[in-house]
Amino acid sequence: MQSELTRIRSMYRRALTALRDSGIPFMVGGAYALGLHTQIHRETKDLDIFTLPRDCPEVLKLFADLGYPSRMVARHWLGKVTWEDAVIDIIT
């Protein structure tokens, strides 16, 4: 049986692969970007994705189509994608 962390990372990989393949411009931020650029790693249960405000609805729809509940939580700058204990923040 997969550990919770392994399952969450698998979800993030699936989501990022779909986002990359969609051609929608985005950047990864937060703890995952910090770890890549500084080798300072910390466990986190969220993934921060930055995109342009005009692309946010398309990003949320893409993740919803993958089966991940997706919604805007702060109208002008923050969307949330959830799956079990995992969260993806879509920041504009």
PDB file of N, CA, C and O in Angstrom:
ATOM      1  N   MET A   1       0.840  -1.185   0.000  1.00  0.00           N
ATOM      2  CA  MET A   1       0.000   0.000   0.000  1.00  0.00           C
ATOM      3  C   MET A   1       0.886   1.250   0.000  1.00  0.00           C
ATOM      4  O   MET A   1       1.864   1.320   0.745  1.00  0.00           O
ATOM      5  N   GLN A   2       0.544   2.235  -0.836  1.00  0.00           N
ATOM      6  CA  GLN A   2       1.320   3.455  -0.933  1.00  0.00           C
ATOM      7  C   GLN A   2       1.160   4.312   0.315  1.00  0.00           C
ATOM      8  O   GLN A   2       0.079   4.382   0.900  1.00  0.00           O
ATOM      9  N   SER A   3       2.237   4.955   0.710  1.00  0.00           N
ATOM     10  CA  SER A   3       2.133   5.893   1.814  1.00  0.00           C
ATOM     11  C   SER A   3       1.346   7.114   1.359  1.00  0.00           C
ATOM     12  O   SER A   3       1.216   7.366   0.161  1.00  0.00           O
ATOM     13  N   GLU A   4       0.826   7.865   2.311  1.00  0.00           N
ATOM     14  CA  GLU A   4       0.057   9.070   1.988  1.00  0.00           C
ATOM     15  C   GLU A   4       0.903  10.049   1.183  1.00  0.00           C
ATOM     16  O   GLU A   4       0.421  10.623   0.207  1.00  0.00           O
ATOM     17  N   LEU A   5       2.153  10.245   1.579  1.00  0.00           N
ATOM     18  CA  LEU A   5       3.029  11.177   0.884  1.00  0.00           C
ATOM     19  C   LEU A   5       3.262  10.731  -0.564  1.00  0.00           C
ATOM     20  O   LEU A   5       3.251  11.559  -1.475  1.00  0.00           O
ATOM     21  N   THR A   6       3.468   9.460  -0.775  1.00  0.00           N
ATOM     22  CA  THR A   6       3.666   8.936  -2.130  1.00  0.00           C
ATOM     23  C   THR A   6       2.422   9.169  -2.975  1.00  0.00           C
ATOM     24  O   THR A   6       2.538   9.529  -4.146  1.00  0.00           O
ATOM     25  N   ARG A   7       1.241   8.973  -2.413  1.00  0.00           N
ATOM     26  CA  ARG A   7      -0.006   9.188  -3.161  1.00  0.00           C
ATOM     27  C   ARG A   7      -0.198  10.660  -3.501  1.00  0.00           C
ATOM     28  O   ARG A   7      -0.636  10.993  -4.602  1.00  0.00           O
ATOM     29  N   ILE A   8       0.130  11.545  -2.557  1.00  0.00           N
ATOM     30  CA  ILE A   8      -0.003  12.978  -2.814  1.00  0.00           C
ATOM     31  C   ILE A   8       0.972  13.406  -3.906  1.00  0.00           C
ATOM     32  O   ILE A   8       0.596  14.142  -4.818  1.00  0.00           O
ATOM     33  N   ARG A   9       2.206  12.957  -3.821  1.00  0.00           N
ATOM     34  CA  ARG A   9       3.179  13.311  -4.864  1.00  0.00           C
ATOM     35  C   ARG A   9       2.755  12.782  -6.222  1.00  0.00           C
ATOM     36  O   ARG A   9       2.976  13.441  -7.238  1.00  0.00           O
ATOM     37  N   SER A  10       2.157  11.617  -6.255  1.00  0.00           N
ATOM     38  CA  SER A  10       1.646  11.063  -7.510  1.00  0.00           C
ATOM     39  C   SER A  10       0.541  11.956  -8.083  1.00  0.00           C
ATOM     40  O   SER A  10       0.487  12.191  -9.290  1.00  0.00           O
ATOM     41  N   MET A  11      -0.331  12.444  -7.215  1.00  0.00           N
ATOM     42  CA  MET A  11      -1.392  13.358  -7.654  1.00  0.00           C
ATOM     43  C   MET A  11      -0.780  14.629  -8.217  1.00  0.00           C
ATOM     44  O   MET A  11      -1.213  15.114  -9.263  1.00  0.00           O
ATOM     45  N   TYR A  12       0.231  15.181  -7.530  1.00  0.00           N
ATOM     46  CA  TYR A  12       0.887  16.390  -8.010  1.00  0.00           C
ATOM     47  C   TYR A  12       1.546  16.150  -9.368  1.00  0.00           C
ATOM     48  O   TYR A  12       1.463  16.998 -10.256  1.00  0.00           O
ATOM     49  N   ARG A  13       2.197  15.002  -9.530  1.00  0.00           N
ATOM     50  CA  ARG A  13       2.822  14.693 -10.829  1.00  0.00           C
ATOM     51  C   ARG A  13       1.778  14.613 -11.933  1.00  0.00           C
ATOM     52  O   ARG A  13       1.983  15.142 -13.025  1.00  0.00           O
ATOM     53  N   ARG A  14       0.670  13.959 -11.656  1.00  0.00           N
ATOM     54  CA  ARG A  14      -0.400  13.845 -12.652  1.00  0.00           C
ATOM     55  C   ARG A  14      -0.931  15.232 -13.021  1.00  0.00           C
ATOM     56  O   ARG A  14      -1.123  15.540 -14.198  1.00  0.00           O
ATOM     57  N   ALA A  15      -1.164  16.051 -12.018  1.00  0.00           N
ATOM     58  CA  ALA A  15      -1.690  17.395 -12.260  1.00  0.00           C
ATOM     59  C   ALA A  15      -0.692  18.240 -13.042  1.00  0.00           C
ATOM     60  O   ALA A  15      -1.075  18.917 -13.996  1.00  0.00           O
ATOM     61  N   LEU A  16       0.581  18.210 -12.654  1.00  0.00           N
ATOM     62  CA  LEU A  16       1.592  19.011 -13.341  1.00  0.00           C
ATOM     63  C   LEU A  16       1.822  18.538 -14.769  1.00  0.00           C
ATOM     64  O   LEU A  16       2.040  19.351 -15.667  1.00  0.00           O
ATOM     65  N   THR A  17       1.775  17.243 -14.980  1.00  0.00           N
ATOM     66  CA  THR A  17       1.923  16.705 -16.337  1.00  0.00           C
ATOM     67  C   THR A  17       0.786  17.193 -17.222  1.00  0.00           C
ATOM     68  O   THR A  17       1.014  17.629 -18.350  1.00  0.00           O
ATOM     69  N   ALA A  18      -0.433  17.120 -16.713  1.00  0.00           N
ATOM     70  CA  ALA A  18      -1.589  17.590 -17.490  1.00  0.00           C
ATOM     71  C   ALA A  18      -1.484  19.082 -17.753  1.00  0.00           C
ATOM     72  O   ALA A  18      -1.800  19.541 -18.851  1.00  0.00           O
ATOM     73  N   LEU A  19      -1.045  19.840 -16.764  1.00  0.00           N
ATOM     74  CA  LEU A  19      -0.912  21.283 -16.936  1.00  0.00           C
ATOM     75  C   LEU A  19       0.175  21.602 -17.966  1.00  0.00           C
ATOM     76  O   LEU A  19      -0.024  22.451 -18.835  1.00  0.00           O
ATOM     77  N   ARG A  20       1.301  20.935 -17.872  1.00  0.00           N
ATOM     78  CA  ARG A  20       2.374  21.137 -18.859  1.00  0.00           C
ATOM     79  C   ARG A  20       1.888  20.792 -20.263  1.00  0.00           C
ATOM     80  O   ARG A  20       2.128  21.537 -21.213  1.00  0.00           O
ATOM     81  N   ASP A  21       1.206  19.660 -20.387  1.00  0.00           N
ATOM     82  CA  ASP A  21       0.723  19.223 -21.694  1.00  0.00           C
ATOM     83  C   ASP A  21      -0.351  20.134 -22.265  1.00  0.00           C
ATOM     84  O   ASP A  21      -0.551  20.165 -23.479  1.00  0.00           O
ATOM     85  N   SER A  22      -1.048  20.880 -21.407  1.00  0.00           N
ATOM     86  CA  SER A  22      -2.119  21.767 -21.857  1.00  0.00           C
ATOM     87  C   SER A  22      -1.586  23.005 -22.581  1.00  0.00           C
ATOM     88  O   SER A  22      -2.296  23.616 -23.379  1.00  0.00           O
ATOM     89  N   GLY A  23      -0.354  23.365 -22.302  1.00  0.00           N
ATOM     90  CA  GLY A  23       0.215  24.566 -22.894  1.00  0.00           C
ATOM     91  C   GLY A  23      -0.130  25.850 -22.155  1.00  0.00           C
ATOM     92  O   GLY A  23       0.302  26.927 -22.565  1.00  0.00           O
ATOM     93  N   ILE A  24      -0.901  25.762 -21.073  1.00  0.00           N
ATOM     94  CA  ILE A  24      -1.223  26.937 -20.269  1.00  0.00           C
ATOM     95  C   ILE A  24       0.055  27.372 -19.542  1.00  0.00           C
ATOM     96  O   ILE A  24       0.693  26.549 -18.887  1.00  0.00           O
ATOM     97  N   PRO A  25       0.439  28.649 -19.646  1.00  0.00           N
ATOM     98  CA  PRO A  25       1.660  29.081 -18.957  1.00  0.00           C
ATOM     99  C   PRO A  25       1.497  29.053 -17.431  1.00  0.00           C
ATOM    100  O   PRO A  25       0.465  29.462 -16.900  1.00  0.00           O
ATOM    101  N   PHE A  26       2.526  28.567 -16.742  1.00  0.00           N
ATOM    102  CA  PHE A  26       2.491  28.498 -15.279  1.00  0.00           C
ATOM    103  C   PHE A  26       3.910  28.423 -14.744  1.00  0.00           C
ATOM    104  O   PHE A  26       4.858  28.149 -15.481  1.00  0.00           O
ATOM    105  N   MET A  27       4.039  28.672 -13.444  1.00  0.00           N
ATOM    106  CA  MET A  27       5.291  28.484 -12.726  1.00  0.00           C
ATOM    107  C   MET A  27       4.977  27.758 -11.421  1.00  0.00           C
ATOM    108  O   MET A  27       3.897  27.927 -10.854  1.00  0.00           O
ATOM    109  N   VAL A  28       5.911  26.961 -10.955  1.00  0.00           N
ATOM    110  CA  VAL A  28       5.789  26.306  -9.657  1.00  0.00           C
ATOM    111  C   VAL A  28       6.494  27.182  -8.636  1.00  0.00           C
ATOM    112  O   VAL A  28       7.604  27.656  -8.879  1.00  0.00           O
ATOM    113  N   GLY A  29       5.851  27.399  -7.488  1.00  0.00           N
ATOM    114  CA  GLY A  29       6.439  28.193  -6.418  1.00  0.00           C
ATOM    115  C   GLY A  29       6.399  27.445  -5.105  1.00  0.00           C
ATOM    116  O   GLY A  29       6.197  26.230  -5.082  1.00  0.00           O
ATOM    117  N   GLY A  30       6.587  28.152  -4.024  1.00  0.00           N
ATOM    118  CA  GLY A  30       6.472  27.574  -2.690  1.00  0.00           C
ATOM    119  C   GLY A  30       7.581  26.600  -2.352  1.00  0.00           C
ATOM    120  O   GLY A  30       8.697  26.708  -2.859  1.00  0.00           O
ATOM    121  N   ALA A  31       7.265  25.654  -1.498  1.00  0.00           N
ATOM    122  CA  ALA A  31       8.260  24.719  -0.967  1.00  0.00           C
ATOM    123  C   ALA A  31       8.909  23.868  -2.044  1.00  0.00           C
ATOM    124  O   ALA A  31      10.096  23.558  -1.950  1.00  0.00           O
ATOM    125  N   TYR A  32       8.152  23.485  -3.069  1.00  0.00           N
ATOM    126  CA  TYR A  32       8.736  22.657  -4.126  1.00  0.00           C
ATOM    127  C   TYR A  32       9.761  23.447  -4.935  1.00  0.00           C
ATOM    128  O   TYR A  32      10.823  22.916  -5.258  1.00  0.00           O
ATOM    129  N   ALA A  33       9.469  24.696  -5.267  1.00  0.00           N
ATOM    130  CA  ALA A  33      10.433  25.527  -5.985  1.00  0.00           C
ATOM    131  C   ALA A  33      11.639  25.825  -5.102  1.00  0.00           C
ATOM    132  O   ALA A  33      12.774  25.783  -5.575  1.00  0.00           O
ATOM    133  N   LEU A  34      11.407  26.125  -3.827  1.00  0.00           N
ATOM    134  CA  LEU A  34      12.504  26.378  -2.900  1.00  0.00           C
ATOM    135  C   LEU A  34      13.446  25.180  -2.851  1.00  0.00           C
ATOM    136  O   LEU A  34      14.665  25.347  -2.895  1.00  0.00           O
ATOM    137  N   GLY A  35      12.892  23.981  -2.760  1.00  0.00           N
ATOM    138  CA  GLY A  35      13.712  22.776  -2.703  1.00  0.00           C
ATOM    139  C   GLY A  35      14.543  22.575  -3.958  1.00  0.00           C
ATOM    140  O   GLY A  35      15.705  22.176  -3.880  1.00  0.00           O
ATOM    141  N   LEU A  36      13.955  22.850  -5.111  1.00  0.00           N
ATOM    142  CA  LEU A  36      14.679  22.683  -6.368  1.00  0.00           C
ATOM    143  C   LEU A  36      15.837  23.667  -6.480  1.00  0.00           C
ATOM    144  O   LEU A  36      16.934  23.295  -6.896  1.00  0.00           O
ATOM    145  N   HIS A  37      15.598  24.898  -6.116  1.00  0.00           N
ATOM    146  CA  HIS A  37      16.602  25.937  -6.334  1.00  0.00           C
ATOM    147  C   HIS A  37      17.630  26.072  -5.222  1.00  0.00           C
ATOM    148  O   HIS A  37      18.724  26.583  -5.460  1.00  0.00           O
ATOM    149  N   THR A  38      17.306  25.628  -4.014  1.00  0.00           N
ATOM    150  CA  THR A  38      18.223  25.819  -2.886  1.00  0.00           C
ATOM    151  C   THR A  38      18.667  24.516  -2.237  1.00  0.00           C
ATOM    152  O   THR A  38      19.580  24.516  -1.411  1.00  0.00           O
ATOM    153  N   GLN A  39      18.031  23.407  -2.601  1.00  0.00           N
ATOM    154  CA  GLN A  39      18.260  22.120  -1.948  1.00  0.00           C
ATOM    155  C   GLN A  39      17.828  22.143  -0.486  1.00  0.00           C
ATOM    156  O   GLN A  39      18.244  21.287   0.294  1.00  0.00           O
ATOM    157  N   ILE A  40      16.997  23.115  -0.105  1.00  0.00           N
ATOM    158  CA  ILE A  40      16.399  23.161   1.225  1.00  0.00           C
ATOM    159  C   ILE A  40      15.003  22.567   1.077  1.00  0.00           C
ATOM    160  O   ILE A  40      14.113  23.190   0.498  1.00  0.00           O
ATOM    161  N   HIS A  41      14.822  21.385   1.593  1.00  0.00           N
ATOM    162  CA  HIS A  41      13.557  20.672   1.413  1.00  0.00           C
ATOM    163  C   HIS A  41      12.774  20.658   2.719  1.00  0.00           C
ATOM    164  O   HIS A  41      13.330  20.476   3.801  1.00  0.00           O
ATOM    165  N   ARG A  42      11.475  20.855   2.585  1.00  0.00           N
ATOM    166  CA  ARG A  42      10.588  20.696   3.735  1.00  0.00           C
ATOM    167  C   ARG A  42       9.314  20.037   3.234  1.00  0.00           C
ATOM    168  O   ARG A  42       8.842  20.316   2.131  1.00  0.00           O
ATOM    169  N   GLU A  43       8.776  19.174   4.047  1.00  0.00           N
ATOM    170  CA  GLU A  43       7.542  18.496   3.672  1.00  0.00           C
ATOM    171  C   GLU A  43       6.387  19.489   3.688  1.00  0.00           C
ATOM    172  O   GLU A  43       6.282  20.325   4.585  1.00  0.00           O
ATOM    173  N   THR A  44       5.553  19.386   2.718  1.00  0.00           N
ATOM    174  CA  THR A  44       4.400  20.262   2.618  1.00  0.00           C
ATOM    175  C   THR A  44       3.258  19.476   2.006  1.00  0.00           C
ATOM    176  O   THR A  44       3.488  18.512   1.276  1.00  0.00           O
ATOM    177  N   LYS A  45       2.045  19.873   2.293  1.00  0.00           N
ATOM    178  CA  LYS A  45       0.888  19.213   1.690  1.00  0.00           C
ATOM    179  C   LYS A  45       0.178  20.156   0.740  1.00  0.00           C
ATOM    180  O   LYS A  45      -1.018  20.018   0.482  1.00  0.00           O
ATOM    181  N   ASP A  46       0.940  21.128   0.216  1.00  0.00           N
ATOM    182  CA  ASP A  46       0.343  21.939  -0.835  1.00  0.00           C
ATOM    183  C   ASP A  46       1.386  22.233  -1.896  1.00  0.00           C
ATOM    184  O   ASP A  46       2.591  22.232  -1.642  1.00  0.00           O
ATOM    185  N   LEU A  47       0.889  22.480  -3.072  1.00  0.00           N
ATOM    186  CA  LEU A  47       1.710  22.810  -4.225  1.00  0.00           C
ATOM    187  C   LEU A  47       1.227  24.164  -4.716  1.00  0.00           C
ATOM    188  O   LEU A  47       0.034  24.349  -4.957  1.00  0.00           O
ATOM    189  N   ASP A  48       2.139  25.104  -4.864  1.00  0.00           N
ATOM    190  CA  ASP A  48       1.772  26.444  -5.318  1.00  0.00           C
ATOM    191  C   ASP A  48       2.068  26.580  -6.800  1.00  0.00           C
ATOM    192  O   ASP A  48       3.200  26.390  -7.244  1.00  0.00           O
ATOM    193  N   ILE A  49       1.032  26.913  -7.558  1.00  0.00           N
ATOM    194  CA  ILE A  49       1.137  27.136  -8.997  1.00  0.00           C
ATOM    195  C   ILE A  49       0.788  28.592  -9.258  1.00  0.00           C
ATOM    196  O   ILE A  49      -0.240  29.083  -8.793  1.00  0.00           O
ATOM    197  N   PHE A  50       1.633  29.275  -9.993  1.00  0.00           N
ATOM    198  CA  PHE A  50       1.371  30.655 -10.376  1.00  0.00           C
ATOM    199  C   PHE A  50       0.988  30.692 -11.851  1.00  0.00           C
ATOM    200  O   PHE A  50       1.619  30.038 -12.681  1.00  0.00           O
ATOM    201  N   THR A  51      -0.038  31.452 -12.166  1.00  0.00           N
ATOM    202  CA  THR A  51      -0.470  31.620 -13.545  1.00  0.00           C
ATOM    203  C   THR A  51      -1.039  33.019 -13.717  1.00  0.00           C
ATOM    204  O   THR A  51      -1.257  33.734 -12.738  1.00  0.00           O
ATOM    205  N   LEU A  52      -1.273  33.398 -14.938  1.00  0.00           N
ATOM    206  CA  LEU A  52      -1.879  34.697 -15.212  1.00  0.00           C
ATOM    207  C   LEU A  52      -3.351  34.678 -14.821  1.00  0.00           C
ATOM    208  O   LEU A  52      -4.007  33.643 -14.939  1.00  0.00           O
ATOM    209  N   PRO A  53      -3.878  35.803 -14.359  1.00  0.00           N
ATOM    210  CA  PRO A  53      -5.296  35.839 -13.967  1.00  0.00           C
ATOM    211  C   PRO A  53      -6.232  35.325 -15.065  1.00  0.00           C
ATOM    212  O   PRO A  53      -7.198  34.618 -14.777  1.00  0.00           O
ATOM    213  N   ARG A  54      -5.948  35.677 -16.314  1.00  0.00           N
ATOM    214  CA  ARG A  54      -6.833  35.248 -17.407  1.00  0.00           C
ATOM    215  C   ARG A  54      -6.812  33.732 -17.620  1.00  0.00           C
ATOM    216  O   ARG A  54      -7.755  33.176 -18.183  1.00  0.00           O
ATOM    217  N   ASP A  55      -5.732  33.053 -17.172  1.00  0.00           N
ATOM    218  CA  ASP A  55      -5.613  31.612 -17.372  1.00  0.00           C
ATOM    219  C   ASP A  55      -6.128  30.787 -16.199  1.00  0.00           C
ATOM    220  O   ASP A  55      -6.283  29.571 -16.315  1.00  0.00           O
ATOM    221  N   CYS A  56      -6.392  31.439 -15.076  1.00  0.00           N
ATOM    222  CA  CYS A  56      -6.807  30.718 -13.872  1.00  0.00           C
ATOM    223  C   CYS A  56      -8.071  29.873 -14.085  1.00  0.00           C
ATOM    224  O   CYS A  56      -8.081  28.712 -13.675  1.00  0.00           O
ATOM    225  N   PRO A  57      -9.137  30.400 -14.707  1.00  0.00           N
ATOM    226  CA  PRO A  57     -10.320  29.557 -14.909  1.00  0.00           C
ATOM    227  C   PRO A  57     -10.026  28.299 -15.734  1.00  0.00           C
ATOM    228  O   PRO A  57     -10.585  27.234 -15.475  1.00  0.00           O
ATOM    229  N   GLU A  58      -9.148  28.434 -16.725  1.00  0.00           N
ATOM    230  CA  GLU A  58      -8.795  27.279 -17.554  1.00  0.00           C
ATOM    231  C   GLU A  58      -7.996  26.244 -16.755  1.00  0.00           C
ATOM    232  O   GLU A  58      -8.182  25.039 -16.929  1.00  0.00           O
ATOM    233  N   VAL A  59      -7.109  26.721 -15.882  1.00  0.00           N
ATOM    234  CA  VAL A  59      -6.341  25.813 -15.022  1.00  0.00           C
ATOM    235  C   VAL A  59      -7.292  25.065 -14.082  1.00  0.00           C
ATOM    236  O   VAL A  59      -7.185  23.848 -13.932  1.00  0.00           O
ATOM    237  N   LEU A  60      -8.211  25.782 -13.458  1.00  0.00           N
ATOM    238  CA  LEU A  60      -9.167  25.135 -12.548  1.00  0.00           C
ATOM    239  C   LEU A  60     -10.033  24.122 -13.283  1.00  0.00           C
ATOM    240  O   LEU A  60     -10.315  23.049 -12.751  1.00  0.00           O
ATOM    241  N   LYS A  61     -10.456  24.450 -14.498  1.00  0.00           N
ATOM    242  CA  LYS A  61     -11.263  23.501 -15.283  1.00  0.00           C
ATOM    243  C   LYS A  61     -10.448  22.259 -15.633  1.00  0.00           C
ATOM    244  O   LYS A  61     -10.958  21.141 -15.567  1.00  0.00           O
ATOM    245  N   LEU A  62      -9.192  22.452 -16.001  1.00  0.00           N
ATOM    246  CA  LEU A  62      -8.325  21.318 -16.320  1.00  0.00           C
ATOM    247  C   LEU A  62      -8.248  20.352 -15.142  1.00  0.00           C
ATOM    248  O   LEU A  62      -8.398  19.142 -15.313  1.00  0.00           O
ATOM    249  N   PHE A  63      -8.015  20.891 -13.944  1.00  0.00           N
ATOM    250  CA  PHE A  63      -7.910  20.030 -12.766  1.00  0.00           C
ATOM    251  C   PHE A  63      -9.265  19.408 -12.409  1.00  0.00           C
ATOM    252  O   PHE A  63      -9.318  18.253 -11.987  1.00  0.00           O
ATOM    253  N   ALA A  64     -10.345  20.153 -12.573  1.00  0.00           N
ATOM    254  CA  ALA A  64     -11.680  19.589 -12.320  1.00  0.00           C
ATOM    255  C   ALA A  64     -11.949  18.430 -13.284  1.00  0.00           C
ATOM    256  O   ALA A  64     -12.528  17.417 -12.892  1.00  0.00           O
ATOM    257  N   ASP A  65     -11.532  18.578 -14.538  1.00  0.00           N
ATOM    258  CA  ASP A  65     -11.714  17.510 -15.519  1.00  0.00           C
ATOM    259  C   ASP A  65     -10.908  16.262 -15.167  1.00  0.00           C
ATOM    260  O   ASP A  65     -11.249  15.159 -15.595  1.00  0.00           O
ATOM    261  N   LEU A  66      -9.833  16.436 -14.384  1.00  0.00           N
ATOM    262  CA  LEU A  66      -9.048  15.293 -13.900  1.00  0.00           C
ATOM    263  C   LEU A  66      -9.703  14.629 -12.686  1.00  0.00           C
ATOM    264  O   LEU A  66      -9.261  13.576 -12.227  1.00  0.00           O
ATOM    265  N   GLY A  67     -10.763  15.263 -12.174  1.00  0.00           N
ATOM    266  CA  GLY A  67     -11.467  14.704 -11.023  1.00  0.00           C
ATOM    267  C   GLY A  67     -11.093  15.330  -9.703  1.00  0.00           C
ATOM    268  O   GLY A  67     -11.455  14.807  -8.649  1.00  0.00           O
ATOM    269  N   TYR A  68     -10.372  16.446  -9.733  1.00  0.00           N
ATOM    270  CA  TYR A  68      -9.971  17.126  -8.512  1.00  0.00           C
ATOM    271  C   TYR A  68     -10.883  18.327  -8.284  1.00  0.00           C
ATOM    272  O   TYR A  68     -10.917  19.228  -9.122  1.00  0.00           O
ATOM    273  N   PRO A  69     -11.619  18.369  -7.183  1.00  0.00           N
ATOM    274  CA  PRO A  69     -12.479  19.521  -6.903  1.00  0.00           C
ATOM    275  C   PRO A  69     -11.674  20.823  -6.966  1.00  0.00           C
ATOM    276  O   PRO A  69     -10.613  20.942  -6.352  1.00  0.00           O
ATOM    277  N   SER A  70     -12.196  21.793  -7.718  1.00  0.00           N
ATOM    278  CA  SER A  70     -11.464  23.028  -7.995  1.00  0.00           C
ATOM    279  C   SER A  70     -12.414  24.211  -7.888  1.00  0.00           C
ATOM    280  O   SER A  70     -13.552  24.157  -8.354  1.00  0.00           O
ATOM    281  N   ARG A  71     -11.922  25.296  -7.260  1.00  0.00           N
ATOM    282  CA  ARG A  71     -12.788  26.469  -7.094  1.00  0.00           C
ATOM    283  C   ARG A  71     -11.938  27.703  -6.818  1.00  0.00           C
ATOM    284  O   ARG A  71     -10.790  27.602  -6.388  1.00  0.00           O
ATOM    285  N   MET A  72     -12.521  28.861  -7.073  1.00  0.00           N
ATOM    286  CA  MET A  72     -11.907  30.123  -6.668  1.00  0.00           C
ATOM    287  C   MET A  72     -12.282  30.366  -5.207  1.00  0.00           C
ATOM    288  O   MET A  72     -13.443  30.216  -4.826  1.00  0.00           O
ATOM    289  N   VAL A  73     -11.308  30.737  -4.401  1.00  0.00           N
ATOM    290  CA  VAL A  73     -11.599  31.038  -2.997  1.00  0.00           C
ATOM    291  C   VAL A  73     -11.375  32.511  -2.676  1.00  0.00           C
ATOM    292  O   VAL A  73     -11.920  33.020  -1.697  1.00  0.00           O
ATOM    293  N   ALA A  74     -10.596  33.185  -3.471  1.00  0.00           N
ATOM    294  CA  ALA A  74     -10.419  34.628  -3.362  1.00  0.00           C
ATOM    295  C   ALA A  74     -10.488  35.156  -4.793  1.00  0.00           C
ATOM    296  O   ALA A  74      -9.564  34.968  -5.585  1.00  0.00           O
ATOM    297  N   ARG A  75     -11.550  35.788  -5.094  1.00  0.00           N
ATOM    298  CA  ARG A  75     -11.924  36.108  -6.469  1.00  0.00           C
ATOM    299  C   ARG A  75     -10.806  36.661  -7.344  1.00  0.00           C
ATOM    300  O   ARG A  75     -10.739  36.338  -8.530  1.00  0.00           O
ATOM    301  N   HIS A  76      -9.954  37.463  -6.798  1.00  0.00           N
ATOM    302  CA  HIS A  76      -8.965  38.136  -7.637  1.00  0.00           C
ATOM    303  C   HIS A  76      -7.595  37.474  -7.669  1.00  0.00           C
ATOM    304  O   HIS A  76      -6.732  37.898  -8.438  1.00  0.00           O
ATOM    305  N   TRP A  77      -7.367  36.431  -6.844  1.00  0.00           N
ATOM    306  CA  TRP A  77      -5.988  35.942  -6.845  1.00  0.00           C
ATOM    307  C   TRP A  77      -5.765  34.493  -6.435  1.00  0.00           C
ATOM    308  O   TRP A  77      -4.645  34.004  -6.584  1.00  0.00           O
ATOM    309  N   LEU A  78      -6.768  33.776  -5.927  1.00  0.00           N
ATOM    310  CA  LEU A  78      -6.483  32.441  -5.388  1.00  0.00           C
ATOM    311  C   LEU A  78      -7.555  31.414  -5.734  1.00  0.00           C
ATOM    312  O   LEU A  78      -8.733  31.582  -5.420  1.00  0.00           O
ATOM    313  N   GLY A  79      -7.112  30.354  -6.386  1.00  0.00           N
ATOM    314  CA  GLY A  79      -7.961  29.184  -6.606  1.00  0.00           C
ATOM    315  C   GLY A  79      -7.416  28.023  -5.797  1.00  0.00           C
ATOM    316  O   GLY A  79      -6.238  28.005  -5.442  1.00  0.00           O
ATOM    317  N   LYS A  80      -8.274  27.049  -5.503  1.00  0.00           N
ATOM    318  CA  LYS A  80      -7.858  25.869  -4.733  1.00  0.00           C
ATOM    319  C   LYS A  80      -8.305  24.617  -5.458  1.00  0.00           C
ATOM    320  O   LYS A  80      -9.416  24.530  -5.981  1.00  0.00           O
ATOM    321  N   VAL A  81      -7.405  23.656  -5.471  1.00  0.00           N
ATOM    322  CA  VAL A  81      -7.676  22.326  -6.003  1.00  0.00           C
ATOM    323  C   VAL A  81      -7.415  21.376  -4.851  1.00  0.00           C
ATOM    324  O   VAL A  81      -6.373  21.468  -4.201  1.00  0.00           O
ATOM    325  N   THR A  82      -8.335  20.470  -4.586  1.00  0.00           N
ATOM    326  CA  THR A  82      -8.159  19.555  -3.462  1.00  0.00           C
ATOM    327  C   THR A  82      -8.329  18.106  -3.908  1.00  0.00           C
ATOM    328  O   THR A  82      -9.033  17.808  -4.872  1.00  0.00           O
ATOM    329  N   TRP A  83      -7.675  17.234  -3.187  1.00  0.00           N
ATOM    330  CA  TRP A  83      -7.821  15.800  -3.383  1.00  0.00           C
ATOM    331  C   TRP A  83      -7.317  15.145  -2.112  1.00  0.00           C
ATOM    332  O   TRP A  83      -6.143  15.256  -1.757  1.00  0.00           O
ATOM    333  N   GLU A  84      -8.229  14.460  -1.434  1.00  0.00           N
ATOM    334  CA  GLU A  84      -7.904  13.869  -0.131  1.00  0.00           C
ATOM    335  C   GLU A  84      -7.236  14.948   0.734  1.00  0.00           C
ATOM    336  O   GLU A  84      -7.847  15.989   0.978  1.00  0.00           O
ATOM    337  N   ASP A  85      -6.011  14.730   1.200  1.00  0.00           N
ATOM    338  CA  ASP A  85      -5.313  15.711   2.036  1.00  0.00           C
ATOM    339  C   ASP A  85      -4.430  16.664   1.236  1.00  0.00           C
ATOM    340  O   ASP A  85      -3.757  17.516   1.817  1.00  0.00           O
ATOM    341  N   ALA A  86      -4.424  16.533  -0.072  1.00  0.00           N
ATOM    342  CA  ALA A  86      -3.558  17.359  -0.918  1.00  0.00           C
ATOM    343  C   ALA A  86      -4.280  18.622  -1.354  1.00  0.00           C
ATOM    344  O   ALA A  86      -5.495  18.625  -1.549  1.00  0.00           O
ATOM    345  N   VAL A  87      -3.508  19.700  -1.504  1.00  0.00           N
ATOM    346  CA  VAL A  87      -4.037  20.980  -1.951  1.00  0.00           C
ATOM    347  C   VAL A  87      -3.083  21.568  -2.990  1.00  0.00           C
ATOM    348  O   VAL A  87      -1.865  21.550  -2.814  1.00  0.00           O
ATOM    349  N   ILE A  88      -3.653  22.086  -4.067  1.00  0.00           N
ATOM    350  CA  ILE A  88      -2.891  22.884  -5.020  1.00  0.00           C
ATOM    351  C   ILE A  88      -3.477  24.282  -4.968  1.00  0.00           C
ATOM    352  O   ILE A  88      -4.673  24.470  -5.193  1.00  0.00           O
ATOM    353  N   ASP A  89      -2.636  25.264  -4.670  1.00  0.00           N
ATOM    354  CA  ASP A  89      -3.059  26.661  -4.712  1.00  0.00           C
ATOM    355  C   ASP A  89      -2.738  27.218  -6.089  1.00  0.00           C
ATOM    356  O   ASP A  89      -1.610  27.099  -6.567  1.00  0.00           O
ATOM    357  N   ILE A  90      -3.724  27.820  -6.718  1.00  0.00           N
ATOM    358  CA  ILE A  90      -3.525  28.479  -8.002  1.00  0.00           C
ATOM    359  C   ILE A  90      -3.508  29.976  -7.699  1.00  0.00           C
ATOM    360  O   ILE A  90      -4.532  30.567  -7.354  1.00  0.00           O
ATOM    361  N   ILE A  91      -2.333  30.571  -7.833  1.00  0.00           N
ATOM    362  CA  ILE A  91      -2.114  31.960  -7.445  1.00  0.00           C
ATOM    363  C   ILE A  91      -1.910  32.793  -8.709  1.00  0.00           C
ATOM    364  O   ILE A  91      -1.142  32.426  -9.597  1.00  0.00           O
ATOM    365  N   THR A  92      -2.617  33.926  -8.767  1.00  0.00           N
ATOM    366  CA  THR A  92      -2.467  34.791  -9.949  1.00  0.00           C
ATOM    367  C   THR A  92      -1.739  36.060  -9.579  1.00  0.00           C
ATOM    368  O   THR A  92      -1.516  36.915 -10.435  1.00  0.00           O
TER     369      THR A  92
END
